[in-house]
Amino acid sequence: MKKDVKEEFIEQALRYIEGIKKGPLSKSHAAHKKLRKICKLQCEAEDRGYQFFSELITHVEPAVRLWAATFLYLSDPTTATTEFQSLEKLKSPHISGDAYLSLKEIERGGLEVNFD
C-alpha cells in the first residue's frame, strides 16, 4: 500500500533530523530532497499548501513542525513565526537552531523559501 503524502512528509522529516544528529549525512540529504519535492507540490496548490502544512504544524515531533512551519510561512507567516518561536524555546540543538535562524531571517525582512 502506498503511503499518503502526509505520512511521507512525516517520515522524511524524521529521517532528515536523524541523519543530521546521527549520520550518515547522505540519509539527511536524501530526505531533504524528498521533502523539498513534497513541499513544492503542496505550495503549488491553490491555497499555497495552507491546509497541508497547518495540519502538520501541530504534530508531536518538533522536526515535523519545523518543516511544516517553514513552508506554512508562504501562506500564513504569523502562525509559522509563532511556531518558530515555540521551537526555539525547546533548546534542542538542531531544531532550535534552525528555528532561531528562521526567526532572524524574518526579522531581517522575511524568510526566503525556495525549493532547490
C-alpha positions as CSV (number, residue, x, y, z in Angstrom):
1,M,0.0,0.0,0.0
2,K,1.3,3.4,-1.0
3,K,1.8,6.0,1.8
4,D,-0.1,9.2,1.6
5,V,1.7,12.5,1.2
6,K,1.4,13.4,4.9
7,E,2.8,10.1,6.0
8,E,5.7,10.5,3.6
9,F,6.3,14.1,4.8
10,I,6.5,13.0,8.4
11,E,8.7,10.0,7.7
12,Q,11.2,12.2,5.7
13,A,11.2,15.0,8.3
14,L,12.2,12.4,10.9
15,R,14.8,10.8,8.6
16,Y,16.2,14.3,7.9
17,I,16.8,15.1,11.6
18,E,18.1,11.6,12.4
19,G,20.6,12.0,9.6
20,I,21.7,15.4,10.9
21,K,22.0,14.1,14.5
22,K,23.5,10.6,14.0
23,G,24.5,10.4,10.4
24,P,25.2,9.5,7.8
25,L,24.6,12.8,6.2
26,S,23.6,11.1,2.9
27,K,20.4,10.0,4.8
28,S,19.7,13.6,5.6
29,H,20.4,14.8,2.1
30,A,18.1,12.2,0.6
31,A,15.3,13.1,3.0
32,H,15.9,16.8,2.3
33,K,15.5,16.2,-1.4
34,K,12.2,14.3,-0.9
35,L,10.9,16.9,1.5
36,R,11.6,19.7,-0.9
37,K,9.7,17.8,-3.7
38,I,6.7,17.3,-1.4
39,C,6.7,20.9,-0.3
40,K,7.0,22.2,-3.8
41,L,4.0,20.2,-4.9
42,Q,1.9,21.3,-1.9
43,C,2.9,25.0,-2.3
44,E,1.8,24.9,-5.9
45,A,-1.7,24.2,-4.8
46,E,-4.3,26.9,-4.8
47,D,-4.0,27.5,-1.1
48,R,-0.2,27.5,-1.3
49,G,-0.1,24.5,1.0
50,Y,-2.0,26.2,3.8
51,Q,-4.3,23.2,4.6
52,F,-1.5,20.6,4.4
53,F,1.1,22.5,6.5
54,S,-1.4,23.9,9.0
55,E,-2.3,20.3,9.9
56,L,1.3,19.2,10.2
57,I,2.3,22.2,12.4
58,T,0.5,20.5,15.3
59,H,2.4,17.2,15.0
60,V,4.0,15.9,18.2
61,E,7.5,15.7,16.6
62,P,9.4,19.0,16.5
63,A,11.2,18.1,13.3
64,V,7.9,17.8,11.5
65,R,6.7,21.1,13.0
66,L,9.9,22.8,11.8
67,W,9.5,21.7,8.2
68,A,5.8,22.5,8.3
69,A,6.4,26.0,9.7
70,T,9.0,26.7,7.0
71,F,6.5,26.2,4.2
72,L,3.5,27.4,6.1
73,Y,5.3,30.7,6.1
74,L,4.3,31.2,2.5
75,S,0.6,31.2,3.3
76,D,0.4,32.1,7.0
77,P,3.5,33.9,8.2
78,T,2.0,34.7,11.6
79,T,1.4,31.1,12.6
80,A,4.7,30.0,11.2
81,T,6.6,32.7,13.2
82,T,4.8,31.7,16.4
83,E,5.8,28.1,15.8
84,F,9.4,29.0,15.2
85,Q,9.4,30.9,18.5
86,S,8.0,27.8,20.2
87,L,10.6,25.5,18.6
88,E,13.4,27.9,19.6
89,K,12.4,27.5,23.2
90,L,12.9,23.7,23.1
91,K,16.7,24.2,23.3
92,S,17.1,21.2,21.0
93,P,20.4,21.9,19.2
94,H,19.3,21.1,15.6
95,I,15.6,22.1,15.8
96,S,16.0,25.2,18.0
97,G,19.0,26.4,15.9
98,D,17.1,26.2,12.7
99,A,14.1,27.9,14.3
100,Y,16.3,30.7,15.6
101,L,17.9,31.2,12.1
102,S,14.4,31.4,10.6
103,L,13.3,34.0,13.1
104,K,16.4,36.1,12.3
105,E,15.6,36.0,8.6
106,I,12.0,37.1,9.4
107,E,13.4,40.0,11.5
108,R,15.6,41.0,8.6
109,G,12.6,41.4,6.3
110,G,11.2,37.9,5.5
111,L,12.1,34.3,5.3
112,E,13.1,33.3,1.8
113,V,11.6,29.9,1.0
114,N,13.0,28.1,-2.0
115,F,12.7,24.6,-3.5
116,D,16.1,23.9,-4.8
